[in-house]
């Protein structure tokens, strides 16, 4: 069973993350940032995984440490649960609409972390979530999961819709890439 649990405690955050990649979409999120909880819930559900996240962060400062460190932990958990990456589809992509917004994600579970992120937000915040932290989450996730991640807003007007479409697009692309296809590692090198 492809599962992992990550615990990480710093002077800024105390985090526990559990993932089951072949889950039943059981998602429980508590970061102290309501909008971020909403996005992570969508991410877990649409990726088809079980995802538990508990974070106590220094929200008296702002949400940056919480969002980035949760991205680190989810990324590490996904990487650990994937193991040697043998027998998976490796690649995934998805367009996801959310009302007037459309977002796109393409990713490669390559072992070569990279983020290409393109979105422009007009609002500083969605609830208590700074919109600029969307990129910070995905950077932390990509760097710690070893995933090459391309994520962009195609168009949209409402930042809530744009960000939610991005989280869902990333989730659907990840779900496809994590699909068990059998065989060895999908690489001419034989390893990732």
N, C-alpha and C positions, 0 to 999 in steps of 0.2 A: 504494500500500500504506500503510495507516494505522499508522505506526510513529513512535517518538520515543525519544530518548536524553537523559537528564538527568544531569549531574554537578554535585555540590554539595559544597563543602568549607568547613567552619567549624572553629573551635577545639575543637568538641565532636564533630563527625562528619565522615566522608569517605565519600560515597555515590555510587554509580553505579547508574542504573536504566535498563533498556531495556524497552519494551513494543511488542508487535505485536498490535493489537486483533483482527485476523483470523488468529490463530495456530493452532497445532496443540497447544496446551496444554503447550508446553515451558516448564517452570518450574524455575528455579534460584535459590535464596534462601540467603543467608548474612549474617545480621545479628549473630550471636553470642548470640542469645536463641532457644533451641530451640523454645519454644512459639510465639513470634512467627513463626519460620520456617515452622512447621506451619500457622499461620493464613494466612500470605501464599501458601503453596503451594496451600491450598484455594481462596483468593480467585482466584488466576490460573487454576487448572484449571476452576473452576466458572464463571468469566467467559468461558471459551473463548479466552483470550489467551495469548500467550507473554509471560513475565515473568521478567526477570533482575534481581536486587537484590543488590548487594554493599555492605555497610556496616561500617565500622570506627568504633565509637563509644566514648565514655567510660563504658564499663560498670562501671568502678571506682567511678563516682559512683552511677549506677543506670541503668535502661533508658529513662528518660523521653526524653532527647535522641535516642536511636536511634529509638525508636518514632515520635515526632512528626516527626522529620526525614525518615524513610522515607515517612511519610504525605504530607509536603510534596512529595517527589520523585515518588512514584507519581501524585499528583494532577496535578502539572505535566506529567508525561509523558502521561497520559490526555488532558488538555486539548489539548496540542500535537498528539497523534495524531488527535484528532477534528477539528481545523482549525476551519472556520466552522460546523460542526455541521449542514451541509446534507445532506439525504437520509437522516437517521436517524429512528428511531422516537421518540426523545427521552424518552419515559416508560417506566418499568419498575417492576414490583413482584413480590414473591415472599414466600410463607410457606415456611420450611424447618424441618422437624423434625430433631432429633438426639436419638434415644432419648426421654427424658422431657421434653426441652426443645423449645420452639417459638419461633422468632423471625420477625419480619416486617420487610420493607424496602420502601419506596416512594421512588422518586427521579425527578428531572427534570433532564436535562442542559440547564439553562436559562441558564447564564451568571450566575446569581444564587446565590452560595454560601450555604448555610444548613445547619445540623445540628440536628435534633430527635432526641435520644437518650434512651431510657428503658430502663434495666436496673439491677437491684440484684444485686450479687455478695456472697456470704457468705464467700468466702475472699479473703485478701489477695493470694494469688499462685496462678498455675498454672505449675508449674515455676519458671523464673526470670523469668516475666512478671508484672508487677503488674497485676491485673485492672482497676484504674482506668485503665490506659493504653489500654484498648479504646476508650473515648470519645475520648481524645487522638488516637489514630490516625485515627479516622473524622472528627474535626473538621479535622485537618490535610489529610486527603484531600479533603473536601468544599470547604474554603476555597480550595484550590489547583487543583482541577479545575473549579470553577465549577458545582458540582452542588448542587441542593437535595436533601438527604438526610434521610429520616425512617427511623429504625431503632429497633426496640423488641423487648424480650423479652416474649413473651406469657406464658410461664410456664416453669418449670424448677427443678431442684434442684442439679444439678451444674454448676459454673461453667465447666468445660471444654466441656461440651455447649452451654451457653447461648452462650458466646463463639463457638464454632465455627459454630453455627447462624446467628449474626449475620453473620459473615464470608461464609458461603455464601449467605445471603439477599441481602446487598448485591451479591455477585458475580452471582447470577442476575438480579437487577433491573437491574444494569449491563449485562449481556449483552443483555437484551431492549431496553434503551434505546439501545444502540449499534448495533442491527441496521440494516443498510442497507436502506432502503425505496424510495429513489430520490426524485427531485424536489428541490425546494429546502428551505429551512429551514422546519420545522414551527412557524410562528408567524404570527399575523395582522399582526405588525409587519414581517415579512419578514427580520428579523435576530434573533439571540440575543446 
